Amino acid sequence: TRVCDNGQIVLDQLRVCWHPFILMDYHMPVMDGLECTRAIRKMERQHKFPGRPPIFIVAMTADVTAEAKAACMAVGMNRFMTKPIRMKQLASLVEEVKSMISTGGIASNEK
């Protein structure tokens, strides 16, 4: 588990160590969640993570607008969750992703 303060740090971490699951804030300094997700999906298309499934990216934001959700999904995020996040909701999502990882069932949401 790693905590990154901005999208550029996420990309730097992925270059060192691939992660199957990212909780991505929509609004971050330096590089926001949209730009970071675009970069991750580009890295995947360029086979920067050989033998790995697409990373499961979940938008986490206080922005409840339909436009925010559409923007997140358009860049390839797999889910959209609004804050505050309930622990039960997060635990359920983690179990779902763990199951998908173990069966190889993660697919990119990229349009």
C-alpha positions, 0 to 999 in steps of 0.5 A, a space after each residue: 500500500 502506498 499513499 501518493 500526494 499527486 498523480 505524478 507520484 503515482 506514475 513514479 511509483 508505477 514505474 518502480 512497482 506495478 499495483 493492480 488497484 488504485 484509489 484515485 482522487 479526482 482533484 490533486 495538485 501537480 497532476 490530477 486523477 484524469 491526467 494520471 489515468 490517461 497516462 496509466 492507460 497509455 503505459 498499458 497500451 505501450 506494454 510497460 507492465 508486461 504480463 499484467 492485467 489492466 490496473 483497476 482504477 477507482 475515482 474517489 471524489 467529493 465532486 458528485 456531478 454527472 460531468 465528473 463521473 463522465 470525465 472519469 469513466 471517459 479516461 478509463 477509470 473502472 469505478 466512480 465513488 463519491 466521498 464520504 466513502 463508507 467502510 462497508 462499501 470500500 471493503 466490498 469493492 476491495 473484495 470484488 477487485 481481489 476476486 477479479 485479480 485472482 481470476 484474471 477478470 480485470 478489464 480496462 474501461 478505456 473507450 
